[in-house]
Amino acid sequence: MAQHLDLEEQEQLDQFKHFWKQYGNSITWLLIVVFGGVAAWNGWGHWQRYQSAQAAVLSDAVDTAAATGDVPALERAMSDIKDKFGGTTQAQQSVLLGAKVLYEKGKPDAARDALQWVADKTDDDGYRAIARLRLAGVLFEAKKYDEALAQLAQRMPPSFEPLAADRRGDVLIAQGKKDEARAEYQKAWDGLGGGQPLAYRQLVEVKLNALGVDTRAAAPAKTGEK
C-alpha cells in the first residue's frame, strides 16, 4: 500500500515537473508583473505623498517671502519648488503668487517667465488660463501687443472666455482697432452673467459706451439677471 502511494505521489510529482517545465516561466513572469504592479502602485502613492509634503515646505517659503516682500528669498524658493516639485499643484500655485509679487516689485521679465512656466507646465486648465490672462496683461503693459494676443488666442475654459475677450479688447484698442475691440468687448459683456462680479460687467459696459454701444438696447438679459 505504501509502495502504491509512493508510486502515485511520484507520478503526480512527475506531472507537476512536466507542467512547470512547460509553463513555469510564464507563470513566474506573470506573478512578477502582478506583484510588481501592486508594489509600484503602493510606491507611487507613497512617492506622491512625499512629494506633496516636501512641496508644501517650499510653498510656505514662497508665501513667507511674498508676504515680507523679500525678493531674493522669493526667487530662491520659487526656483527650488519649480526644479524639485514642478509637477505639483503647490508649485504652480506658488509660482502664480510669486509672479504677482515680482511684477509689483518692478521685475516684469521675471514675472513673465514665471507665468509662462505655469502656462507650459500645469495640467490644470484653470491655472493655465489664469497664467495666460496675467501673462497677457504683463505683455500688454510692455506694449508687446501681438504677443499678448497670442496668449489670449489659446483655448481656455468657457468661464474664462469673457475675461479673455475683455483683455483682447484692451489690446486691440491700444492698436487702434476700434471695431475689433468693440466686438471683443461685446463678447465679454454678453458672457459675463450672474456668476461674475457685477462690477466687472459694469466696467466692460463703460468701455462699450465709450465706443458708442448702448448696452441698454442689447438683447434681453439672461435668465437670473435683472
JOMO-V109167 format. One record per pair of residues at least 12 apart in sequence whose C-alpha atoms are under 6 Angstrom apart, sorted by sequence separation. I is the first residue (numbers start at 1). J is the second residue. D is the distance in Angstrom with one decimal. If there is no record, write none. Layout:
i->I j->J d->D
i->I j->J d->D
//
This chain:
i->62 j->74 d->5.5
i->99 j->111 d->4.3
i->119 j->131 d->5.5
i->136 j->148 d->4.3
i->152 j->164 d->5.9
i->169 j->181 d->4.2
i->189 j->201 d->6.0
i->62 j->77 d->5.5
i->99 j->114 d->5.7
i->136 j->151 d->6.0
i->169 j->184 d->5.2
i->115 j->131 d->5.2
i->169 j->185 d->5.6
i->132 j->151 d->5.7
i->165 j->184 d->5.1
i->166 j->185 d->5.3
i->115 j->135 d->5.9
i->166 j->188 d->5.3
i->58 j->81 d->6.0
i->112 j->135 d->6.0
i->165 j->188 d->5.3
i->92 j->118 d->5.9
i->162 j->188 d->4.1
i->129 j->156 d->5.8
i->162 j->191 d->5.3
i->55 j->85 d->6.0
i->59 j->94 d->5.9
//
